[in-house]
């Protein structure tokens, strides 16, 4: 069959993240099953208009703001062909493909309902408009199957009015690279932030919590790993007078290779993830695989990827002092009893998430939908 993926970023986009990593793994499996896969996304500086990645044809059009319209026009002109299944991905806004593609061919893929996260990514009043219209746009997809990665996202969809029987939870897997046994935890307590460096991922609260703990734990160090939402954003934060005294203990790695990522996760003591909301939290599971527990906010997505009190600690959202208190609790535990338990449990928890299980579930949903579409109408 011909499968068309509509996602605003592809795996090579400078701001691609866990959502694109996950989607690519699924797409590669669908390709292995003998299907033709086309992925349409927005373009970026120096990007090719068309290229093949892991057997998947990637077509890039316009920007984040124009790709949706350009895709619709391309389809109506017959430039995309006639796909059998369309995977319409939600990132704040979907492609509204049911307006021009038969609804029976469309599957909605959503990692999270944005909700109030709109206000962390856009200026008012655009954020307010997005916040108000998002439920109505999602409701437009009523009756269309949804694939999502967590029970939190499923509950958000149901609260908007999407039928429970149309929502399929497919947990994400992850690809773990082997790390040499000789690599151990850092001698000095070390926090790591691994995510896009942006307001909605909680980088400001992460720095504030670090600075607070640093007052009592002088040898504490903080590693920040990930792409900046905007170049220079992190430096402008660190230039804040409240952070200057702790700046020497902060190391910004930027974007790193998969190999280096897992090495850093193994060496770190704690992943700090005060995100405002998550679809799942792939970084949490990656950290867990290296026996590194997570401390984060008690928000959608992280409630799914972190078992509070067992594989990590979740605290009241938007409360960096509570975050700092939990960090201190683990670091100053001289017997390491609590830390060792969280570390061991986290590593065991990570073994539950495998791509070979996840991709088969998504394939079963797609293939069943395709077979139903082939049956003659009564």
Secondary structure, DSSP 8 states (H G I E B T S, - for coil): -EEEEE-S--TTSTT--HHHHHHHHHHHHHHHTT-EEEEEE---TT--SEEEETTEEEEE-S-TTTHHHHHHHHHHTTSS---SEEEEEESSS---GGGTS-GGGEEEEES---GGGHHHHS-TTHHHHHHHHHHHHHHTTTTS-EEES-HHHHHHHHHHT--GGGEEE-----------TT----SS-EEEEES-BSTTTTHHHHHHHHHHHHTT-TT-EEEEES-BSSTTHHHHHHTSTTTGGGGGGEEEEES--HHHHHHHHHH-SEEEE--S--SS-HHHHHHHHTT-EEEEES-TTHHHHS-BTTTEEEE-TT-HHHHHHHHHHHHS-TT-HHHHHHHHHHHHHHTT--HHHHHHHHHHHHHHHHHHHHS---
